[in-house]
Amino acid sequence: MLKQIGVKSIDDLTLGLRPAFKGRINLSRPMSELELVSHMTSLSQKNKPTKYFIGAGSYNHYIPAALNHLMLRGEFLTGYTPYQPETSQGTLQAMYEFQSYICLLTGMDIANGSLYDGSSALSEAVLLSCSYKGRNSIFIKEGLNPEYFKVLKTYCEGADLKIANEITEDIACVIAQNPDFYGNMENLQHLAEQAHKAGALFIVCVIEPTSLALVEAPGNYGADAVVGEGQSFGIPVNFGGPYLGFIAVKNFLLKKLPGRICGMTTDSKGNRGFVLTFQAREQHIRRERATSNITTNVALMAIAATIYLSLMGSDGLKIVAKLSYYRAHLLQNKLMSAGLKPLNARPFYNEFVMQAPPGSGKKILSNLLQNGFLGGLDLGEDKMLICCTEINQVEDIVSFASIVKETISIK
Amino acid sequence: MKLIFEYEENSSQHISCDIEINDKDLYSNNNGNNNSENEKEEGEKDAQIEIPKDLLRSELPLPNVSELTVVRHYTNMSRLNFGIDLGFYPLGSCTMKYNPRVNEDIASMNGFKNLHPLSHEDCIQGSLQLMWELERDLKALTGMDAFSLQPAAGAQAELLGVMITKAYFRQKNQKQRAKIIIPDSAHGTNPATASMCKFETITIPSDSRGNMDISKFQAALQQDVALVMLTNPNTLGLFEEKVLEISDLAHKNGTMMYCDGANMNAMLGITRPADQGFDFIHLNLHKTFSTPHGGGGPGSGVLGVKEFLEDYLPVPRVVNKSGKYAFDYTQRKSIGTMRYCYGNFGMLVRAYAYVKSWGNGIRRISENAILNANYLQRLLRDDFNVPFDRICAHEFVISSHALGDRSALDIAKRLLDYGFHPPTIYFPLIVREALMIEPTETESKETLDNFAWAMKKIAQELREKPDLVRGSPHTKSVGRLDEVSAARKPILRWPHEAFAAKSKQ
C-alpha cells in the first residue's frame, strides 16, 4: 500500500501533522478482550444497583426481552443518520412510527425524530418559542424538575433569554410539567388560556410518559408544544443516559421545529417510502440561520421506544400505568400508617412527597438504603419524593413501609 | 412493508404486556394482594384508581398486536437498512469504524445499565471511577487540562464551548467580543451554534492548498473576535498547515481557539490539539472512540479545555479524594448544566473500554486510518478530480464535476447497487460535486480495492450508459424517492383520526 502511495513508511504520511507528539503516551498497556471483560466486570461491581423507590426523571420500568433482542441487530445499531433513504428504510420507517406514536400519546400534529434528552428538548422548545414569537422571556410554572430547570437556565443564559416571575404580555411561552416534579397531575386548560391570552405559547413537559396512558393528552388541554423524556419506554436507567428527548408541536410550528423529521413519500414506481424532510431548516444547509445546531440525536433510543410501545400496545401500556399508579398509592397509604404525612394537595400519578417527623428524614433514607432500597429523593426538611412503577413488588412495598415505621418508632 | 398501525388487532397473542396483574387486583378493595391484607393496619385507606374526570384519558389508540408480529415487523424492517456490519460505509466526517461487540456486552452489565443516576455516592463508585479515568485518558490524548463528559453530541459540546466563551468574556468585561471566525470548509454546526448564543459569524475562505486563507484571517481578526472555530484536520481531510501561526495570532489578539475534533481519528498519539494552540476541543466518542452510531445517535461529545477555562465547565465534576470518588457541584464560575444528570453514560462506558483495549498502542489507529485514506485516494485519482492534491489525513475529498452535474448524487445511488454505502456528498460546500471519503482503519486492503473498482466502473458507466446510473439504485426496496413532494405535501405521521372515524361508522 505504501508503494502504491509512493512513500517509504507510514511516518512519511504523518509528517505533516504538527507539532509531532514526541513523548510516550500516558495510557496503560493494551488489554485483550478477556482482560477487558474481567476489568470491566470488577469495575461494574463497584456499583450497587438497589431496589428503586426513586424516580425524579429516571424511571425503572420493565423492559420486555424481545426488545433487548431486537436492539442488538447490527442493522439498527451500526448505521448512521439516513442521508441515503433508499438504503435506510428501516431506520426511517421506525422514525415515522416513532413520530406517529408521540403524536398519538401527546395529542399533537407533528413530532421530530428525537432530541438528546428531556431537558434539552425543553430547552429547544423554549428557543423555538422565542424565535417564533420574537420575544425573549419565558415563564415556568412551579413544579418543574430542578435538573431540567438548571439545564433550561443554562440554555437561556447562552441565548440571552430571561426567566420571568409572572405571565405578562412580553413572554414567549409558559412551561408546565405534568405530572409535575412532585407527581401532581392537573388539567392545565386554565393555564393554557392564560398563556394564549398573553400571546404566548403553552409548552407541556412530560417526564414520566407512561402517565399518558391514563392522563389526558396535553394537546387536548391547550398545549402548543409537548416535550419530554421517553426513557420510561424501554430504556434502562443507564446512570442518566443515553435517554430519549422528544418534541411535538401543532401544525403552525412545523417550520420552527428543530432536528430530523421523517416524511412519507413515493419512488418513481409509486412504492411507498420514507425520507428525511424539511432539511432546509437544518444546520448542514442553513448554517447560521438554522433552527438549531442539533445533528446527532438519539435515533436508536427512539427505535427502542417504538418497539416498546408496539410490544405493549394500548392494553400493555395501560397496565403499566395502572400498576405504577396503584403501587404508589398503596405505598403512600402504608407510609401514612407508618407515621409519615402526605404533602400532595392534588391527585398524583406514581410519585408523591411525604413529610417525616422532624429530624428523622435522613435516618429513614439511610436505613432504607441499608436494607437495599433506594427510597425517596431527599428534598430537605425531612421531605422525600417517592416513586413506584410496576417493578416495585407488593412485598417490597410492605417491607419498605415497615422499615420506615421502625425507624420512626426507635426515634 | 406495512406500518405497525396496519396490522389486525390481536390481543389474545399479546405476550410482553402480560405483567402479573389482572383488573381484579387493581380495582378490588383488598390492596390486590393477600399478603398485604395481613399487614393491613387499622385506619389504612384502600388504594384505588381515582383520577378526576377532567384528567382521565378517553382514548389510547395504540395498536395491540402479538409479540411475534412485532418481532417479525422490526426484524424485517432492520433488513431494509445498511450498517457497518453489512458493508463498507465510507461516510466522510462520520468515522464509520467497526463497533467492537464486546463493548455492547460491557455497557449492558447490570452495574452500569441498571444504576439509577440519583443513587447514593457509595453505590456509584464504579461509574465515578470510570468517568474520572476516562477524563484522565482523554487529557493524555489531547494535552488538555480538564474535560466535561456531559454534552450528548458534538453539536452540544460546541454549544457548551461557545457558552463558556461568552461567560469568559463577560467576566473579563469584554462584551464587545461578539464575533466568531469560522472557515468556509467548516461543519454547519459551527455557525449554527454561534447563532444560538447570539454571536455573529465571520466566514474565511480556503486558500489553494485547502487551508484557511491566512491573510484574510488576519484582516478579520479584530478586537471584536471572541473565538476561532477550526476543524483539524479540516473537512477536506487536510491538516491545517498554519495552525500554530493561527493560534499565535489569535492569542495575541486575546481571542480563543476552538477545535472541532470530529476528525480526531487522524491525530491519536501523533499530535495533540493542546500543543497546536487550541483552548477547547470536543471529541465525538461515536466517531473516534467507536461507540455505535445507532442510525443517528446516541452519541457523546465530550469537551476538553485548558486550565484557565476549567472553572467554567458544567457541574457536577467528578473528583478523586484518595481513591474515593465523588461529584463536586461547587465550581464557582460554572456556566451551569447541559443536560439531565451526567451525560450519555452508556456511551462513556463503551469509549472507556475502547481506550483500554488500545492503551498505549492507540497511535496505530490513526496511522492505519491515514494509510487507508491515502491508499484509496491514490486508487481514485486517475478517474476523479482531487481538488487539493496533498497527502491527506484520515479522509479526502474528490470531485466528480467532470462527469456532469448531479454526478455525485448519481454515483452515490449507484454505489448502493454495488453493495457499498456512499461517501458524504456535496460537502464540504466549497468543492463542486464533492464526494468526501473516510475509509477508517478497520477496513482491509481488499475492501478498499473493491470500492475503488466500483467507483471506476461507475465513472465508466456514467460516460457510456448514463441512464443506468441516473435510474439507480436498482437493487433496493425502493428507488429514488420523491423528496420534493415529501416537503410540499408533508405526511409526517400515521393519520389515526381517519381510521378512528372509519371504525366508528
Contacts between the chains, C-beta under 8 A, distances in Angstrom:
chain1	res1	chain2	res2	distance
A	1	B	371	6.1
A	1	B	375	4.5
A	1	B	445	6.1
A	2	B	371	7.4
A	4	B	375	6.0
A	4	B	378	5.5
A	4	B	379	7.4
A	5	B	371	7.9
A	5	B	374	4.9
A	5	B	375	5.8
A	5	B	378	5.1
A	6	B	378	7.5
A	7	B	374	7.9
A	7	B	391	7.8
A	10	B	367	4.9
A	10	B	370	7.3
A	10	B	371	5.8
A	12	B	391	7.8
A	13	B	367	7.7
A	13	B	370	5.0
A	13	B	371	6.4
A	13	B	374	5.7
A	13	B	391	5.8
A	14	B	270	5.2
A	14	B	366	7.7
A	14	B	367	6.6
A	14	B	370	6.2
A	15	B	391	8.0
A	16	B	239	5.1
A	16	B	241	7.0
A	16	B	390	7.7
A	16	B	391	6.2
A	17	B	233	7.8
A	17	B	239	5.2
A	17	B	266	6.9
A	17	B	267	6.3
A	17	B	270	5.0
A	17	B	271	4.5
A	17	B	393	7.0
A	18	B	239	7.7
A	18	B	243	7.8
A	18	B	244	7.3
A	18	B	271	6.2
A	18	B	276	7.8
A	19	B	244	7.1
A	19	B	271	6.2
A	19	B	275	5.0
A	19	B	276	7.0
A	20	B	270	6.9
A	20	B	271	6.0
A	21	B	143	8.0
A	21	B	269	6.4
A	21	B	270	6.1
A	21	B	271	5.4
A	21	B	272	5.3
A	21	B	275	6.9
A	24	B	360	6.9
A	25	B	140	6.1
A	25	B	141	7.1
A	25	B	269	5.1
A	25	B	360	5.2
A	25	B	362	6.6
A	25	B	363	7.1
A	26	B	140	4.3
A	26	B	360	7.8
A	27	B	137	5.8
A	27	B	140	5.9
A	27	B	141	7.7
A	27	B	355	6.8
A	27	B	358	7.8
A	27	B	359	4.9
A	27	B	360	4.6
A	27	B	362	6.4
A	28	B	356	7.0
A	28	B	359	5.1
A	28	B	360	6.9
A	29	B	359	5.0
A	29	B	360	6.0
A	29	B	361	7.9
A	30	B	356	8.0
A	30	B	357	6.2
A	30	B	358	5.7
A	30	B	359	3.8
A	30	B	360	7.1
A	30	B	361	4.9
A	31	B	356	5.1
A	31	B	357	5.3
A	31	B	359	6.5
A	32	B	357	7.9
A	33	B	102	5.3
A	33	B	357	7.3
A	36	B	102	6.5
A	36	B	106	7.5
A	36	B	353	6.0
A	36	B	356	5.9
A	36	B	357	5.3
A	37	B	102	6.5
A	37	B	105	7.4
A	37	B	106	7.0
A	39	B	356	6.7
A	40	B	106	4.6
A	40	B	109	6.7
A	40	B	349	7.8
A	40	B	353	6.0
A	41	B	109	6.7
A	43	B	111	7.7
A	43	B	126	4.8
A	43	B	129	6.5
A	43	B	130	6.0
A	44	B	106	7.7
A	44	B	109	4.1
A	44	B	110	6.9
A	44	B	111	3.2
A	44	B	112	5.2
A	44	B	126	5.6
A	45	B	111	5.6
A	45	B	126	6.8
A	46	B	111	7.2
A	46	B	125	4.5
A	46	B	126	3.3
A	46	B	129	6.6
A	47	B	111	3.8
A	47	B	112	6.9
A	47	B	115	5.0
A	47	B	119	7.9
A	47	B	123	6.4
A	47	B	124	5.8
A	47	B	125	6.9
A	47	B	126	4.0
A	47	B	127	5.6
A	48	B	111	7.7
A	48	B	119	7.6
A	48	B	122	7.3
A	48	B	123	4.0
A	48	B	124	7.9
A	49	B	110	6.2
A	49	B	111	6.5
A	49	B	114	4.4
A	49	B	115	5.2
A	49	B	116	7.3
A	49	B	119	7.6
A	49	B	123	7.5
A	50	B	116	7.9
A	50	B	119	7.1
A	50	B	123	6.6
A	52	B	116	5.3
A	54	B	116	6.1
A	54	B	118	5.7
A	56	B	118	5.9
A	57	B	117	7.8
A	57	B	118	8.0
A	57	B	340	5.7
A	57	B	341	7.6
A	58	B	116	5.7
A	58	B	117	5.5
A	58	B	118	7.0
A	58	B	341	7.7
A	60	B	114	7.7
A	60	B	116	6.8
A	62	B	19	6.4
A	64	B	16	3.7
A	64	B	17	8.0
A	64	B	67	7.8
A	65	B	16	7.8
A	66	B	15	7.9
A	66	B	16	6.0
A	66	B	67	5.7
A	66	B	70	6.7
A	66	B	71	5.5
A	67	B	16	7.7
A	69	B	71	7.8
A	70	B	71	6.7
A	70	B	74	5.1
A	70	B	75	6.9
A	70	B	78	7.6
A	72	B	104	7.1
A	73	B	75	7.1
A	73	B	78	4.6
A	74	B	83	5.3
A	74	B	84	7.4
A	74	B	85	3.1
A	74	B	86	7.2
A	75	B	78	3.8
A	75	B	79	6.4
A	75	B	81	4.2
A	75	B	82	7.7
A	75	B	83	5.2
A	75	B	85	7.0
A	75	B	86	6.8
A	76	B	78	5.3
A	76	B	81	6.7
A	76	B	83	7.6
A	76	B	294	7.1
A	76	B	295	6.0
A	77	B	83	6.7
A	77	B	85	7.5
A	77	B	99	7.0
A	77	B	104	7.6
A	77	B	292	4.7
A	77	B	294	6.0
A	77	B	295	7.9
A	78	B	83	3.5
A	78	B	84	4.0
A	78	B	85	4.7
A	78	B	86	7.8
A	78	B	89	7.9
A	78	B	96	7.9
A	78	B	99	5.7
A	78	B	292	5.6
A	78	B	293	6.8
A	79	B	81	5.2
A	79	B	82	5.9
A	79	B	83	4.1
A	79	B	84	7.6
A	79	B	89	7.8
A	79	B	293	6.6
A	79	B	294	7.9
A	79	B	295	4.9
A	80	B	89	7.6
A	80	B	91	6.1
A	80	B	94	5.4
A	80	B	96	6.4
A	80	B	293	4.1
A	80	B	295	6.9
A	80	B	296	6.4
A	81	B	293	7.7
A	81	B	295	7.2
A	81	B	296	4.2
A	82	B	295	6.9
A	82	B	296	7.1
A	83	B	91	7.6
A	83	B	424	7.6
A	84	B	82	7.7
A	84	B	412	6.5
A	84	B	413	7.7
A	84	B	416	6.9
A	84	B	421	6.9
A	84	B	422	5.8
A	85	B	478	7.6
A	85	B	481	5.2
A	86	B	413	6.8
A	86	B	416	5.9
A	86	B	473	5.1
A	86	B	476	4.4
A	86	B	477	7.7
A	86	B	478	5.7
A	86	B	479	7.0
A	86	B	480	6.7
A	86	B	481	6.9
A	87	B	80	7.9
A	87	B	81	7.1
A	87	B	82	4.2
A	87	B	416	5.2
A	87	B	421	6.7
A	87	B	473	7.5
A	87	B	476	5.8
A	88	B	80	7.7
A	88	B	81	5.8
A	88	B	82	6.7
A	88	B	295	7.5
A	89	B	77	7.6
A	89	B	80	3.8
A	89	B	81	7.2
A	89	B	476	7.9
A	89	B	477	5.6
A	89	B	478	6.3
A	90	B	77	4.4
A	90	B	78	4.9
A	90	B	79	6.9
A	90	B	80	4.2
A	90	B	81	3.7
A	91	B	81	5.7
A	91	B	295	3.9
A	91	B	296	7.0
A	93	B	1	7.4
A	93	B	3	7.1
A	93	B	77	5.7
A	93	B	80	7.4
A	94	B	74	7.4
A	94	B	77	6.3
A	94	B	295	7.8
A	96	B	3	7.4
A	96	B	492	7.7
A	96	B	493	7.2
A	96	B	494	7.8
A	97	B	3	6.3
A	97	B	4	5.4
A	97	B	5	7.6
A	97	B	494	7.5
A	99	B	492	5.9
A	99	B	493	5.0
A	100	B	3	7.8
A	100	B	5	6.8
A	100	B	493	4.1
A	100	B	494	3.8
A	100	B	496	7.5
A	101	B	62	7.2
A	103	B	493	4.7
A	103	B	494	8.0
A	104	B	60	7.9
A	104	B	61	6.1
A	104	B	62	6.5
A	104	B	494	7.6
A	104	B	496	6.0
A	105	B	60	8.0
A	109	B	493	7.8
A	110	B	492	5.1
A	110	B	493	6.9
A	111	B	492	7.8
A	111	B	493	7.0
A	113	B	296	7.1
A	114	B	296	7.9
A	114	B	297	7.2
A	116	B	152	3.6
A	116	B	153	6.6
A	116	B	156	6.4
A	116	B	297	7.8
A	116	B	298	7.6
A	116	B	339	6.2
A	116	B	344	7.9
A	117	B	152	6.6
A	117	B	339	5.4
A	117	B	340	5.2
A	118	B	340	6.3
A	119	B	339	5.5
A	119	B	340	4.4
A	120	B	152	6.8
A	120	B	156	7.1
A	120	B	338	7.7
A	120	B	339	5.7
A	127	B	196	7.1
A	145	B	340	7.9
A	147	B	337	7.2
A	147	B	340	5.0
A	147	B	341	6.7
A	148	B	340	6.8
A	150	B	336	5.9
A	150	B	337	4.2
A	151	B	336	7.4
A	151	B	337	5.2
A	151	B	338	6.5
A	151	B	339	5.9
A	151	B	340	6.7
A	153	B	336	5.9
A	154	B	163	7.0
A	154	B	314	7.4
A	154	B	335	6.1
A	154	B	336	3.1
A	154	B	337	5.6
A	154	B	338	6.4
A	157	B	163	7.2
A	157	B	167	7.7
A	157	B	335	7.1
A	157	B	336	6.8
A	158	B	159	6.8
A	158	B	162	7.2
A	158	B	163	4.3
A	158	B	166	6.6
A	158	B	196	6.7
A	158	B	197	4.7
A	158	B	335	7.7
A	159	B	196	6.1
A	159	B	197	6.4
A	159	B	198	6.6
A	160	B	198	5.5
A	185	B	51	7.2
A	185	B	55	5.6
A	186	B	55	7.3
A	187	B	52	7.6
A	187	B	54	4.5
A	187	B	55	5.2
A	189	B	54	7.9
A	212	B	57	7.2
A	212	B	60	7.9
A	213	B	57	7.0
A	213	B	60	5.8
A	214	B	49	7.6
A	214	B	51	6.1
A	214	B	56	7.0
A	214	B	57	5.8
A	215	B	51	7.1
A	215	B	55	5.6
A	215	B	56	7.4
A	215	B	57	5.8
A	216	B	54	7.5
A	216	B	55	5.6
A	216	B	56	6.7
A	216	B	57	5.3
A	216	B	58	7.6
A	217	B	57	6.8
A	229	B	340	7.5
A	236	B	113	4.5
A	236	B	114	6.0
A	237	B	113	7.8
A	237	B	114	6.4
A	237	B	115	6.7
A	237	B	116	4.9
A	237	B	117	6.8
A	238	B	112	7.5
A	238	B	113	6.0
A	238	B	115	7.6
A	238	B	117	8.0
A	238	B	345	5.7
A	238	B	346	4.9
A	239	B	112	6.8
A	239	B	115	4.5
A	239	B	116	7.6
A	239	B	117	5.2
A	239	B	124	7.2
A	239	B	127	5.2
A	239	B	341	7.4
A	239	B	342	6.9
A	239	B	345	4.1
A	239	B	346	7.8
A	240	B	117	3.5
A	240	B	340	6.4
A	240	B	341	3.0
A	240	B	342	5.0
A	240	B	343	7.1
A	240	B	345	5.6
A	241	B	152	7.0
A	241	B	298	7.4
A	241	B	339	7.2
A	241	B	340	7.4
A	241	B	341	6.6
A	241	B	342	7.2
A	241	B	343	5.8
A	241	B	344	4.1
A	241	B	345	5.3
A	241	B	346	6.6
A	241	B	347	7.7
A	242	B	152	7.5
A	242	B	297	7.7
A	242	B	298	3.5
A	242	B	344	4.3
A	242	B	345	7.8
A	242	B	346	5.3
A	242	B	347	6.4
A	243	B	340	6.9
A	254	B	490	7.3
A	260	B	296	6.6
A	261	B	492	6.3
A	262	B	492	7.2
A	263	B	486	4.3
A	263	B	487	7.2
A	263	B	490	5.4
A	263	B	491	5.9
A	263	B	492	5.4
A	264	B	486	7.2
A	264	B	491	4.1
A	264	B	492	7.7
A	265	B	481	5.3
A	265	B	482	4.9
A	265	B	483	6.8
A	265	B	485	5.8
A	265	B	486	3.8
A	265	B	491	7.6
A	266	B	481	7.1
A	266	B	482	5.7
A	266	B	485	7.6
A	267	B	478	4.6
A	267	B	479	4.0
A	267	B	480	6.1
A	267	B	481	5.2
A	267	B	482	7.0
A	268	B	479	5.3
A	268	B	480	6.4
A	268	B	482	7.6
A	269	B	479	6.0
A	271	B	477	7.8
A	271	B	478	5.1
A	271	B	479	7.2
A	272	B	478	7.9
A	273	B	477	7.8
A	273	B	478	4.0
A	273	B	481	4.6
A	274	B	481	7.7
A	275	B	481	5.0
A	275	B	483	5.3
A	275	B	486	5.0
A	277	B	483	6.9
A	277	B	486	4.5
A	277	B	487	5.1
A	277	B	490	6.5
A	277	B	492	7.6
A	278	B	487	5.8
A	278	B	490	7.4
A	280	B	487	7.9
A	282	B	188	7.6
A	283	B	155	7.4
A	283	B	187	7.8
A	283	B	188	3.8
A	283	B	189	5.1
A	283	B	191	7.7
A	283	B	192	3.8
A	284	B	187	7.6
A	284	B	188	4.3
A	284	B	427	7.0
A	285	B	188	7.1
A	286	B	188	7.4
A	286	B	192	7.4
A	287	B	188	4.7
A	287	B	191	4.4
A	287	B	192	6.1
A	287	B	201	7.9
A	288	B	191	3.8
A	288	B	192	6.2
A	288	B	194	6.4
A	288	B	195	4.6
A	288	B	201	4.9
A	289	B	195	7.1
A	290	B	188	6.9
A	290	B	192	4.2
A	290	B	195	7.4
A	292	B	192	7.0
A	292	B	196	7.2
A	293	B	155	4.4
A	293	B	158	6.6
A	293	B	159	6.3
A	293	B	189	4.9
A	293	B	192	3.8
A	293	B	193	4.4
A	293	B	196	5.8
A	294	B	153	7.5
A	294	B	155	5.7
A	294	B	156	7.9
A	295	B	153	6.6
A	295	B	154	7.1
A	295	B	155	5.0
A	295	B	189	5.6
A	296	B	152	7.7
A	296	B	153	3.9
A	296	B	154	6.7
A	296	B	155	6.9
A	296	B	284	7.8
A	296	B	286	6.9
A	296	B	293	8.0
A	296	B	296	6.5
A	296	B	297	4.4
A	296	B	298	7.5
A	296	B	299	4.1
A	296	B	301	7.8
A	297	B	153	7.8
A	297	B	296	5.4
A	297	B	297	4.5
A	297	B	298	7.9
A	298	B	152	7.6
A	298	B	294	7.5
A	298	B	296	7.9
A	298	B	297	4.4
A	298	B	298	4.3
A	299	B	294	5.5
A	299	B	295	4.1
A	299	B	296	3.3
A	299	B	297	5.1
A	300	B	292	7.4
A	300	B	294	3.0
A	300	B	295	5.8
A	300	B	296	7.7
A	300	B	297	6.6
A	300	B	298	6.4
A	301	B	294	7.7
A	301	B	297	7.6
A	301	B	298	6.1
A	303	B	74	8.0
A	303	B	294	7.9
A	303	B	295	6.7
A	306	B	4	7.7
A	307	B	70	6.8
A	307	B	74	5.5
A	309	B	62	6.1
A	310	B	4	5.0
A	310	B	63	7.0
A	310	B	65	7.0
A	310	B	70	4.7
A	310	B	73	7.2
A	310	B	74	7.5
A	311	B	16	4.0
A	311	B	17	7.0
A	311	B	67	6.3
A	311	B	70	5.2
A	312	B	16	6.4
A	312	B	17	4.8
A	312	B	62	7.5
A	313	B	11	7.4
A	313	B	14	6.4
A	313	B	17	6.2
A	313	B	62	5.4
A	313	B	63	6.0
A	313	B	64	3.6
A	313	B	65	6.6
A	314	B	60	4.3
A	314	B	61	6.7
A	314	B	62	4.0
A	314	B	63	7.7
A	314	B	64	6.1
A	315	B	11	6.0
A	315	B	14	6.3
A	315	B	17	5.7
A	315	B	64	5.2
A	316	B	14	6.7
A	316	B	16	6.4
A	316	B	17	2.2
A	316	B	18	7.8
A	316	B	19	7.8
A	316	B	64	7.8
A	317	B	17	7.5
A	317	B	60	7.0
A	317	B	62	6.4
A	318	B	60	6.6
A	319	B	17	5.9
A	319	B	19	5.9
A	319	B	21	5.6
A	320	B	17	7.7
A	320	B	19	7.2
A	322	B	21	7.7
A	322	B	26	5.4
A	322	B	49	6.2
A	323	B	19	6.8
A	323	B	21	5.7
A	323	B	26	7.6
A	325	B	49	6.1
A	325	B	51	7.9
A	326	B	25	8.0
A	326	B	26	5.7
A	326	B	32	6.9
A	326	B	47	5.7
A	326	B	49	6.8
A	329	B	47	3.9
A	329	B	48	7.6
A	330	B	31	5.9
A	330	B	32	7.6
A	330	B	36	7.4
A	330	B	47	4.5
A	332	B	47	7.8
A	333	B	44	5.3
A	333	B	45	5.1
A	333	B	46	7.5
A	333	B	47	5.8
A	334	B	39	7.7
A	334	B	41	7.7
A	334	B	44	6.9
A	336	B	44	7.4
A	336	B	45	7.6
A	337	B	41	4.1
A	337	B	43	6.9
A	337	B	44	4.8
A	347	B	50	6.7
A	347	B	51	6.0
A	347	B	52	6.1
A	347	B	55	6.9
A	369	B	120	5.8
A	369	B	123	7.9
A	374	B	116	6.1
A	374	B	118	7.6
A	374	B	119	5.8
A	374	B	120	7.0
A	374	B	123	7.6
A	377	B	118	6.0
A	390	B	19	5.6
A	390	B	21	7.6
A	394	B	31	7.5
A	394	B	32	7.0
A	394	B	33	4.3
A	394	B	35	6.6
A	394	B	36	5.4
A	395	B	35	6.5
A	397	B	36	7.6
A	398	B	35	7.0
A	398	B	36	5.8
A	398	B	39	5.0
A	402	B	39	7.8
